[in-house]
Each structure stands twice: as structure tokens, then as C-alpha cells.
Amino acid sequence: MRMLQETSSAGADYVEFLAMGTHATGQFHCSECGYGITIHTELPRCPMCSGESWEQTAWSPMSRALQDA
């Protein structure tokens, strides 16, 4: 499993990216174009821009209900 990390100028904050082919479960957005997927196997190449790295989306079972409220 390959993971790529990008560090900010502050050094303490970072965004973790997962590479295409990594086994993963959850919601992800392409780090290049923002295309969103929900996946339960390995991360694919982005179907929109052919990007190869993904950022996991923060998700909780109640996130949609809270947005609608």
C-alpha cells in the first residue's frame, strides 16, 4: 500500500493522499479534479482526468442529515 503525503508550510498540518491501486473503503475525491467516488475495493484511476491520487473525504453516518437540517 503506497501513501503519499503533502505537508503544508506550517509543518504540523498535512493532507494525506492515497495512490491508485490502494485497497480502501469509504468516500474519496480525486486530488487533481475533485471527482468523488465511494469505493469498497482498490482505488481506480480517476475516470474524469486520469489522476492517480485520492484524498479521503470526512464522512459520518449523520453528515448528510446535519447538512439538511
PDB file of N, CA, C and O in Angstrom:
ATOM      1  N   MET A   1       0.855  -1.170   0.000  1.00  0.00           N
ATOM      2  CA  MET A   1       0.000   0.000   0.000  1.00  0.00           C
ATOM      3  C   MET A   1       0.901   1.232   0.000  1.00  0.00           C
ATOM      4  O   MET A   1       1.737   1.403   0.887  1.00  0.00           O
ATOM      5  N   ARG A   2       0.720   2.079  -0.997  1.00  0.00           N
ATOM      6  CA  ARG A   2       1.505   3.304  -1.114  1.00  0.00           C
ATOM      7  C   ARG A   2       0.675   4.480  -0.652  1.00  0.00           C
ATOM      8  O   ARG A   2      -0.469   4.633  -1.081  1.00  0.00           O
ATOM      9  N   MET A   3       1.223   5.312   0.212  1.00  0.00           N
ATOM     10  CA  MET A   3       0.537   6.525   0.631  1.00  0.00           C
ATOM     11  C   MET A   3       1.437   7.709   0.338  1.00  0.00           C
ATOM     12  O   MET A   3       2.644   7.662   0.577  1.00  0.00           O
ATOM     13  N   LEU A   4       0.855   8.745  -0.170  1.00  0.00           N
ATOM     14  CA  LEU A   4       1.578   9.974  -0.451  1.00  0.00           C
ATOM     15  C   LEU A   4       1.101  11.032   0.521  1.00  0.00           C
ATOM     16  O   LEU A   4      -0.094  11.104   0.807  1.00  0.00           O
ATOM     17  N   GLN A   5       1.994  11.849   1.033  1.00  0.00           N
ATOM     18  CA  GLN A   5       1.609  12.913   1.943  1.00  0.00           C
ATOM     19  C   GLN A   5       2.135  14.235   1.423  1.00  0.00           C
ATOM     20  O   GLN A   5       3.241  14.321   0.887  1.00  0.00           O
ATOM     21  N   GLU A   6       1.323  15.259   1.592  1.00  0.00           N
ATOM     22  CA  GLU A   6       1.733  16.605   1.220  1.00  0.00           C
ATOM     23  C   GLU A   6       1.724  17.423   2.494  1.00  0.00           C
ATOM     24  O   GLU A   6       0.701  17.488   3.176  1.00  0.00           O
ATOM     25  N   THR A   7       2.834  18.046   2.827  1.00  0.00           N
ATOM     26  CA  THR A   7       2.884  18.827   4.049  1.00  0.00           C
ATOM     27  C   THR A   7       2.654  20.289   3.740  1.00  0.00           C
ATOM     28  O   THR A   7       3.049  20.783   2.684  1.00  0.00           O
ATOM     29  N   SER A   8       2.012  20.978   4.668  1.00  0.00           N
ATOM     30  CA  SER A   8       1.791  22.415   4.493  1.00  0.00           C
ATOM     31  C   SER A   8       3.004  23.172   4.992  1.00  0.00           C
ATOM     32  O   SER A   8       3.917  22.585   5.573  1.00  0.00           O
ATOM     33  N   SER A   9       3.012  24.473   4.765  1.00  0.00           N
ATOM     34  CA  SER A   9       4.134  25.281   5.209  1.00  0.00           C
ATOM     35  C   SER A   9       4.214  25.351   6.726  1.00  0.00           C
ATOM     36  O   SER A   9       5.284  25.620   7.273  1.00  0.00           O
ATOM     37  N   ALA A  10       3.093  25.112   7.420  1.00  0.00           N
ATOM     38  CA  ALA A  10       3.098  25.129   8.874  1.00  0.00           C
ATOM     39  C   ALA A  10       3.803  23.896   9.421  1.00  0.00           C
ATOM     40  O   ALA A  10       4.296  23.926  10.549  1.00  0.00           O
ATOM     41  N   GLY A  11       3.864  22.810   8.648  1.00  0.00           N
ATOM     42  CA  GLY A  11       4.572  21.621   9.080  1.00  0.00           C
ATOM     43  C   GLY A  11       3.726  20.692   9.931  1.00  0.00           C
ATOM     44  O   GLY A  11       3.896  19.476   9.843  1.00  0.00           O
ATOM     45  N   ALA A  12       2.836  21.203  10.741  1.00  0.00           N
ATOM     46  CA  ALA A  12       2.031  20.367  11.629  1.00  0.00           C
ATOM     47  C   ALA A  12       0.802  19.816  10.899  1.00  0.00           C
ATOM     48  O   ALA A  12       0.340  18.722  11.222  1.00  0.00           O
ATOM     49  N   ASP A  13       0.274  20.542   9.940  1.00  0.00           N
ATOM     50  CA  ASP A  13      -0.903  20.104   9.193  1.00  0.00           C
ATOM     51  C   ASP A  13      -0.454  19.411   7.914  1.00  0.00           C
ATOM     52  O   ASP A  13       0.520  19.813   7.277  1.00  0.00           O
ATOM     53  N   TYR A  14      -1.187  18.361   7.553  1.00  0.00           N
ATOM     54  CA  TYR A  14      -0.888  17.711   6.284  1.00  0.00           C
ATOM     55  C   TYR A  14      -2.157  17.103   5.715  1.00  0.00           C
ATOM     56  O   TYR A  14      -3.115  16.827   6.437  1.00  0.00           O
ATOM     57  N   VAL A  15      -2.143  16.904   4.420  1.00  0.00           N
ATOM     58  CA  VAL A  15      -3.236  16.249   3.715  1.00  0.00           C
ATOM     59  C   VAL A  15      -2.677  14.916   3.237  1.00  0.00           C
ATOM     60  O   VAL A  15      -1.637  14.871   2.581  1.00  0.00           O
ATOM     61  N   GLU A  16      -3.364  13.843   3.565  1.00  0.00           N
ATOM     62  CA  GLU A  16      -2.904  12.521   3.174  1.00  0.00           C
ATOM     63  C   GLU A  16      -3.604  12.092   1.887  1.00  0.00           C
ATOM     64  O   GLU A  16      -4.830  12.142   1.791  1.00  0.00           O
ATOM     65  N   PHE A  17      -2.821  11.674   0.909  1.00  0.00           N
ATOM     66  CA  PHE A  17      -3.353  11.191  -0.353  1.00  0.00           C
ATOM     67  C   PHE A  17      -3.063   9.696  -0.460  1.00  0.00           C
ATOM     68  O   PHE A  17      -2.012   9.230  -0.021  1.00  0.00           O
ATOM     69  N   LEU A  18      -3.995   8.951  -1.042  1.00  0.00           N
ATOM     70  CA  LEU A  18      -3.810   7.530  -1.285  1.00  0.00           C
ATOM     71  C   LEU A  18      -3.641   7.311  -2.772  1.00  0.00           C
ATOM     72  O   LEU A  18      -4.333   7.929  -3.580  1.00  0.00           O
ATOM     73  N   ALA A  19      -2.730   6.439  -3.134  1.00  0.00           N
ATOM     74  CA  ALA A  19      -2.424   6.191  -4.540  1.00  0.00           C
ATOM     75  C   ALA A  19      -3.402   5.215  -5.173  1.00  0.00           C
ATOM     76  O   ALA A  19      -3.969   4.357  -4.498  1.00  0.00           O
ATOM     77  N   MET A  20      -3.588   5.360  -6.469  1.00  0.00           N
ATOM     78  CA  MET A  20      -4.373   4.418  -7.248  1.00  0.00           C
ATOM     79  C   MET A  20      -3.859   3.010  -6.962  1.00  0.00           C
ATOM     80  O   MET A  20      -2.650   2.789  -6.893  1.00  0.00           O
ATOM     81  N   GLY A  21      -4.785   2.051  -6.795  1.00  0.00           N
ATOM     82  CA  GLY A  21      -4.401   0.675  -6.516  1.00  0.00           C
ATOM     83  C   GLY A  21      -4.388   0.315  -5.042  1.00  0.00           C
ATOM     84  O   GLY A  21      -4.313  -0.862  -4.689  1.00  0.00           O
ATOM     85  N   THR A  22      -4.461   1.330  -4.172  1.00  0.00           N
ATOM     86  CA  THR A  22      -4.509   1.086  -2.733  1.00  0.00           C
ATOM     87  C   THR A  22      -5.868   0.527  -2.366  1.00  0.00           C
ATOM     88  O   THR A  22      -6.889   1.049  -2.814  1.00  0.00           O
ATOM     89  N   HIS A  23      -5.904  -0.538  -1.548  1.00  0.00           N
ATOM     90  CA  HIS A  23      -7.171  -1.087  -1.067  1.00  0.00           C
ATOM     91  C   HIS A  23      -7.750  -0.117  -0.053  1.00  0.00           C
ATOM     92  O   HIS A  23      -7.072   0.272   0.898  1.00  0.00           O
ATOM     93  N   ALA A  24      -9.011   0.279  -0.254  1.00  0.00           N
ATOM     94  CA  ALA A  24      -9.623   1.282   0.608  1.00  0.00           C
ATOM     95  C   ALA A  24     -11.138   1.122   0.617  1.00  0.00           C
ATOM     96  O   ALA A  24     -11.723   0.542  -0.298  1.00  0.00           O
ATOM     97  N   THR A  25     -11.760   1.648   1.671  1.00  0.00           N
ATOM     98  CA  THR A  25     -13.218   1.678   1.785  1.00  0.00           C
ATOM     99  C   THR A  25     -13.605   3.062   2.265  1.00  0.00           C
ATOM    100  O   THR A  25     -13.034   3.572   3.229  1.00  0.00           O
ATOM    101  N   GLY A  26     -14.572   3.671   1.599  1.00  0.00           N
ATOM    102  CA  GLY A  26     -15.046   4.984   2.019  1.00  0.00           C
ATOM    103  C   GLY A  26     -15.280   5.904   0.840  1.00  0.00           C
ATOM    104  O   GLY A  26     -15.383   5.473  -0.308  1.00  0.00           O
ATOM    105  N   GLN A  27     -15.360   7.190   1.162  1.00  0.00           N
ATOM    106  CA  GLN A  27     -15.576   8.207   0.137  1.00  0.00           C
ATOM    107  C   GLN A  27     -14.271   8.952  -0.101  1.00  0.00           C
ATOM    108  O   GLN A  27     -13.567   9.316   0.841  1.00  0.00           O
ATOM    109  N   PHE A  28     -13.959   9.173  -1.375  1.00  0.00           N
ATOM    110  CA  PHE A  28     -12.705   9.807  -1.765  1.00  0.00           C
ATOM    111  C   PHE A  28     -12.965  10.815  -2.870  1.00  0.00           C
ATOM    112  O   PHE A  28     -13.936  10.698  -3.618  1.00  0.00           O
ATOM    113  N   HIS A  29     -12.078  11.815  -2.966  1.00  0.00           N
ATOM    114  CA  HIS A  29     -12.099  12.785  -4.054  1.00  0.00           C
ATOM    115  C   HIS A  29     -10.748  12.758  -4.738  1.00  0.00           C
ATOM    116  O   HIS A  29      -9.709  12.643  -4.088  1.00  0.00           O
ATOM    117  N   CYS A  30     -10.774  12.865  -6.058  1.00  0.00           N
ATOM    118  CA  CYS A  30      -9.538  12.934  -6.838  1.00  0.00           C
ATOM    119  C   CYS A  30      -8.777  14.189  -6.425  1.00  0.00           C
ATOM    120  O   CYS A  30      -9.354  15.275  -6.351  1.00  0.00           O
ATOM    121  N   SER A  31      -7.494  14.040  -6.158  1.00  0.00           N
ATOM    122  CA  SER A  31      -6.701  15.195  -5.725  1.00  0.00           C
ATOM    123  C   SER A  31      -6.430  16.176  -6.865  1.00  0.00           C
ATOM    124  O   SER A  31      -5.995  17.300  -6.614  1.00  0.00           O
ATOM    125  N   GLU A  32      -6.679  15.772  -8.110  1.00  0.00           N
ATOM    126  CA  GLU A  32      -6.439  16.664  -9.245  1.00  0.00           C
ATOM    127  C   GLU A  32      -7.686  17.414  -9.687  1.00  0.00           C
ATOM    128  O   GLU A  32      -7.627  18.621  -9.922  1.00  0.00           O
ATOM    129  N   CYS A  33      -8.835  16.708  -9.806  1.00  0.00           N
ATOM    130  CA  CYS A  33     -10.027  17.372 -10.347  1.00  0.00           C
ATOM    131  C   CYS A  33     -11.197  17.439  -9.368  1.00  0.00           C
ATOM    132  O   CYS A  33     -12.171  18.147  -9.621  1.00  0.00           O
ATOM    133  N   GLY A  34     -11.112  16.705  -8.245  1.00  0.00           N
ATOM    134  CA  GLY A  34     -12.176  16.756  -7.247  1.00  0.00           C
ATOM    135  C   GLY A  34     -13.302  15.762  -7.460  1.00  0.00           C
ATOM    136  O   GLY A  34     -14.263  15.756  -6.691  1.00  0.00           O
ATOM    137  N   TYR A  35     -13.211  14.917  -8.486  1.00  0.00           N
ATOM    138  CA  TYR A  35     -14.246  13.913  -8.750  1.00  0.00           C
ATOM    139  C   TYR A  35     -14.408  13.024  -7.527  1.00  0.00           C
ATOM    140  O   TYR A  35     -13.415  12.583  -6.948  1.00  0.00           O
ATOM    141  N   GLY A  36     -15.645  12.755  -7.126  1.00  0.00           N
ATOM    142  CA  GLY A  36     -15.903  11.972  -5.919  1.00  0.00           C
ATOM    143  C   GLY A  36     -16.350  10.555  -6.210  1.00  0.00           C
ATOM    144  O   GLY A  36     -17.107  10.309  -7.150  1.00  0.00           O
ATOM    145  N   ILE A  37     -15.869   9.614  -5.387  1.00  0.00           N
ATOM    146  CA  ILE A  37     -16.279   8.219  -5.501  1.00  0.00           C
ATOM    147  C   ILE A  37     -16.514   7.639  -4.111  1.00  0.00           C
ATOM    148  O   ILE A  37     -15.988   8.138  -3.117  1.00  0.00           O
ATOM    149  N   THR A  38     -17.312   6.579  -4.061  1.00  0.00           N
ATOM    150  CA  THR A  38     -17.432   5.740  -2.879  1.00  0.00           C
ATOM    151  C   THR A  38     -16.914   4.379  -3.303  1.00  0.00           C
ATOM    152  O   THR A  38     -17.377   3.823  -4.299  1.00  0.00           O
ATOM    153  N   ILE A  39     -15.963   3.837  -2.562  1.00  0.00           N
ATOM    154  CA  ILE A  39     -15.251   2.639  -3.002  1.00  0.00           C
ATOM    155  C   ILE A  39     -15.178   1.604  -1.880  1.00  0.00           C
ATOM    156  O   ILE A  39     -15.108   1.954  -0.702  1.00  0.00           O
ATOM    157  N   HIS A  40     -15.195   0.326  -2.262  1.00  0.00           N
ATOM    158  CA  HIS A  40     -15.067  -0.768  -1.301  1.00  0.00           C
ATOM    159  C   HIS A  40     -14.004  -1.770  -1.747  1.00  0.00           C
ATOM    160  O   HIS A  40     -13.947  -2.886  -1.230  1.00  0.00           O
ATOM    161  N   THR A  41     -13.178  -1.385  -2.688  1.00  0.00           N
ATOM    162  CA  THR A  41     -12.110  -2.263  -3.178  1.00  0.00           C
ATOM    163  C   THR A  41     -10.828  -1.445  -3.280  1.00  0.00           C
ATOM    164  O   THR A  41     -10.419  -0.815  -2.306  1.00  0.00           O
ATOM    165  N   GLU A  42     -10.199  -1.448  -4.435  1.00  0.00           N
ATOM    166  CA  GLU A  42      -8.993  -0.629  -4.581  1.00  0.00           C
ATOM    167  C   GLU A  42      -9.310   0.637  -5.361  1.00  0.00           C
ATOM    168  O   GLU A  42     -10.210   0.662  -6.200  1.00  0.00           O
ATOM    169  N   LEU A  43      -8.562   1.671  -5.072  1.00  0.00           N
ATOM    170  CA  LEU A  43      -8.785   2.959  -5.720  1.00  0.00           C
ATOM    171  C   LEU A  43      -8.414   2.882  -7.201  1.00  0.00           C
ATOM    172  O   LEU A  43      -7.333   2.408  -7.549  1.00  0.00           O
ATOM    173  N   PRO A  44      -9.312   3.347  -8.069  1.00  0.00           N
ATOM    174  CA  PRO A  44      -9.052   3.294  -9.519  1.00  0.00           C
ATOM    175  C   PRO A  44      -8.311   4.538 -10.006  1.00  0.00           C
ATOM    176  O   PRO A  44      -8.039   5.457  -9.234  1.00  0.00           O
ATOM    177  N   ARG A  45      -7.999   4.548 -11.263  1.00  0.00           N
ATOM    178  CA  ARG A  45      -7.557   5.779 -11.925  1.00  0.00           C
ATOM    179  C   ARG A  45      -8.806   6.642 -12.045  1.00  0.00           C
ATOM    180  O   ARG A  45      -9.885   6.111 -12.307  1.00  0.00           O
ATOM    181  N   CYS A  46      -8.697   7.944 -11.865  1.00  0.00           N
ATOM    182  CA  CYS A  46      -9.859   8.820 -11.942  1.00  0.00           C
ATOM    183  C   CYS A  46     -10.474   8.747 -13.340  1.00  0.00           C
ATOM    184  O   CYS A  46      -9.776   8.950 -14.333  1.00  0.00           O
ATOM    185  N   PRO A  47     -11.779   8.458 -13.423  1.00  0.00           N
ATOM    186  CA  PRO A  47     -12.411   8.361 -14.744  1.00  0.00           C
ATOM    187  C   PRO A  47     -12.578   9.717 -15.445  1.00  0.00           C
ATOM    188  O   PRO A  47     -12.828   9.759 -16.650  1.00  0.00           O
ATOM    189  N   MET A  48     -12.444  10.804 -14.713  1.00  0.00           N
ATOM    190  CA  MET A  48     -12.621  12.128 -15.318  1.00  0.00           C
ATOM    191  C   MET A  48     -11.321  12.713 -15.868  1.00  0.00           C
ATOM    192  O   MET A  48     -11.298  13.260 -16.970  1.00  0.00           O
ATOM    193  N   CYS A  49     -10.233  12.596 -15.089  1.00  0.00           N
ATOM    194  CA  CYS A  49      -8.992  13.260 -15.502  1.00  0.00           C
ATOM    195  C   CYS A  49      -7.784  12.327 -15.570  1.00  0.00           C
ATOM    196  O   CYS A  49      -6.681  12.765 -15.899  1.00  0.00           O
ATOM    197  N   SER A  50      -7.985  11.038 -15.259  1.00  0.00           N
ATOM    198  CA  SER A  50      -6.913  10.031 -15.228  1.00  0.00           C
ATOM    199  C   SER A  50      -5.926  10.251 -14.091  1.00  0.00           C
ATOM    200  O   SER A  50      -4.811   9.730 -14.134  1.00  0.00           O
ATOM    201  N   GLY A  51      -6.321  11.023 -13.064  1.00  0.00           N
ATOM    202  CA  GLY A  51      -5.475  11.228 -11.895  1.00  0.00           C
ATOM    203  C   GLY A  51      -5.255   9.920 -11.149  1.00  0.00           C
ATOM    204  O   GLY A  51      -6.050   8.987 -11.260  1.00  0.00           O
ATOM    205  N   GLU A  52      -4.162   9.864 -10.384  1.00  0.00           N
ATOM    206  CA  GLU A  52      -3.798   8.639  -9.692  1.00  0.00           C
ATOM    207  C   GLU A  52      -3.730   8.777  -8.183  1.00  0.00           C
ATOM    208  O   GLU A  52      -3.331   7.828  -7.508  1.00  0.00           O
ATOM    209  N   SER A  53      -4.106   9.929  -7.621  1.00  0.00           N
ATOM    210  CA  SER A  53      -4.089  10.071  -6.165  1.00  0.00           C
ATOM    211  C   SER A  53      -5.438  10.577  -5.667  1.00  0.00           C
ATOM    212  O   SER A  53      -6.105  11.378  -6.321  1.00  0.00           O
ATOM    213  N   TRP A  54      -5.817  10.087  -4.495  1.00  0.00           N
ATOM    214  CA  TRP A  54      -7.136  10.330  -3.918  1.00  0.00           C
ATOM    215  C   TRP A  54      -7.009  10.834  -2.497  1.00  0.00           C
ATOM    216  O   TRP A  54      -6.113  10.427  -1.758  1.00  0.00           O
ATOM    217  N   GLU A  55      -7.915  11.726  -2.118  1.00  0.00           N
ATOM    218  CA  GLU A  55      -7.989  12.248  -0.758  1.00  0.00           C
ATOM    219  C   GLU A  55      -9.275  11.734  -0.128  1.00  0.00           C
ATOM    220  O   GLU A  55     -10.353  11.864  -0.707  1.00  0.00           O
ATOM    221  N   GLN A  56      -9.156  11.140   1.080  1.00  0.00           N
ATOM    222  CA  GLN A  56     -10.343  10.614   1.733  1.00  0.00           C
ATOM    223  C   GLN A  56     -11.218  11.758   2.223  1.00  0.00           C
ATOM    224  O   GLN A  56     -10.726  12.738   2.782  1.00  0.00           O
ATOM    225  N   THR A  57     -12.514  11.621   2.006  1.00  0.00           N
ATOM    226  CA  THR A  57     -13.495  12.613   2.412  1.00  0.00           C
ATOM    227  C   THR A  57     -13.925  12.327   3.846  1.00  0.00           C
ATOM    228  O   THR A  57     -14.195  11.179   4.199  1.00  0.00           O
ATOM    229  N   ALA A  58     -13.988  13.356   4.662  1.00  0.00           N
ATOM    230  CA  ALA A  58     -14.503  13.179   6.015  1.00  0.00           C
ATOM    231  C   ALA A  58     -15.963  12.763   5.907  1.00  0.00           C
ATOM    232  O   ALA A  58     -16.740  13.399   5.195  1.00  0.00           O
ATOM    233  N   TRP A  59     -16.337  11.709   6.602  1.00  0.00           N
ATOM    234  CA  TRP A  59     -17.687  11.182   6.493  1.00  0.00           C
ATOM    235  C   TRP A  59     -18.138  10.637   7.837  1.00  0.00           C
ATOM    236  O   TRP A  59     -17.346  10.077   8.595  1.00  0.00           O
ATOM    237  N   SER A  60     -19.399  10.807   8.115  1.00  0.00           N
ATOM    238  CA  SER A  60     -20.019  10.163   9.266  1.00  0.00           C
ATOM    239  C   SER A  60     -21.442   9.791   8.863  1.00  0.00           C
ATOM    240  O   SER A  60     -21.985  10.388   7.933  1.00  0.00           O
ATOM    241  N   PRO A  61     -22.053   8.834   9.528  1.00  0.00           N
ATOM    242  CA  PRO A  61     -23.387   8.416   9.150  1.00  0.00           C
ATOM    243  C   PRO A  61     -24.415   9.543   9.215  1.00  0.00           C
ATOM    244  O   PRO A  61     -25.424   9.492   8.513  1.00  0.00           O
ATOM    245  N   MET A  62     -24.182  10.543  10.032  1.00  0.00           N
ATOM    246  CA  MET A  62     -25.145  11.631  10.200  1.00  0.00           C
ATOM    247  C   MET A  62     -24.772  12.895   9.425  1.00  0.00           C
ATOM    248  O   MET A  62     -25.481  13.896   9.536  1.00  0.00           O
ATOM    249  N   SER A  63     -23.706  12.889   8.656  1.00  0.00           N
ATOM    250  CA  SER A  63     -23.253  14.112   7.979  1.00  0.00           C
ATOM    251  C   SER A  63     -24.302  14.675   7.031  1.00  0.00           C
ATOM    252  O   SER A  63     -24.501  15.889   6.992  1.00  0.00           O
ATOM    253  N   ARG A  64     -24.972  13.826   6.272  1.00  0.00           N
ATOM    254  CA  ARG A  64     -25.987  14.313   5.332  1.00  0.00           C
ATOM    255  C   ARG A  64     -27.205  14.863   6.082  1.00  0.00           C
ATOM    256  O   ARG A  64     -27.747  15.895   5.685  1.00  0.00           O
ATOM    257  N   ALA A  65     -27.643  14.208   7.144  1.00  0.00           N
ATOM    258  CA  ALA A  65     -28.784  14.677   7.929  1.00  0.00           C
ATOM    259  C   ALA A  65     -28.488  16.032   8.560  1.00  0.00           C
ATOM    260  O   ALA A  65     -29.371  16.886   8.641  1.00  0.00           O
ATOM    261  N   LEU A  66     -27.255  16.233   9.005  1.00  0.00           N
ATOM    262  CA  LEU A  66     -26.889  17.521   9.603  1.00  0.00           C
ATOM    263  C   LEU A  66     -26.871  18.625   8.570  1.00  0.00           C
ATOM    264  O   LEU A  66     -27.227  19.760   8.886  1.00  0.00           O
ATOM    265  N   GLN A  67     -26.464  18.329   7.335  1.00  0.00           N
ATOM    266  CA  GLN A  67     -26.452  19.328   6.275  1.00  0.00           C
ATOM    267  C   GLN A  67     -27.866  19.733   5.889  1.00  0.00           C
ATOM    268  O   GLN A  67     -28.114  20.900   5.587  1.00  0.00           O
ATOM    269  N   ASP A  68     -28.798  18.782   5.895  1.00  0.00           N
ATOM    270  CA  ASP A  68     -30.175  19.048   5.515  1.00  0.00           C
ATOM    271  C   ASP A  68     -30.952  19.816   6.590  1.00  0.00           C
ATOM    272  O   ASP A  68     -31.949  20.475   6.293  1.00  0.00           O
ATOM    273  N   ALA A  69     -30.487  19.724   7.834  1.00  0.00           N
ATOM    274  CA  ALA A  69     -31.211  20.363   8.955  1.00  0.00           C
ATOM    275  C   ALA A  69     -31.068  21.857   9.004  1.00  0.00           C
ATOM    276  O   ALA A  69     -31.625  22.502   9.893  1.00  0.00           O
TER     277      ALA A  69
END
